[in-house]
Amino acid sequence: MSEGFAFTLRTPHEVVFDEAVDAVRLNTESGQAGLRPGGESLLSVVEPGLILVRQAETTRFAVSAGGLVEFDGQRCSLYTPFAAVGGERDVLAALERIQTAPDSELVARQQLGELEQRIVRELATRRPVPDVRRPDAKA
């Protein structure tokens, strides 16, 4: 049997997982991708969701908030804003924590989304839209 390949799961704050694996299955923009040692190179956007990590006779679960995967047949790196690895309960607990206590990156993304919506409204109406967070804002 093959030696496997190195799989690294990184967030901006930490390396969540960095071990040799036999296979990885994840969701990309174009569908599910199964990665195996010596496989074809891949650079793709990863959709948020479940990742299956196969090591020997064990399947581990990982979850990510989406990101970018880079694979060359011997090494695979997944860059994502959020990730968790472990058994089913570990992954579910990590998801619960992130949903109940959003971090600063999530808050920043929400604020950027609000800003984007405001810009779209301004462009559609061709006039400034008041900032609803500031009580002294004028139309």
ABEGO torsion letter per residue (X at the ends): XBAEBBBBBBBAABBABBBBBABBBBBBAAEBBBBBBGBBBBBBBBBBEBBBBBBEABBBBBBBAEEBBBBAGABBBBBBABBBBEBAAAAAAAAAAAAABBBAAAAAAAAAAAAAAAAAAAAAAGBBBBBAABAABBX
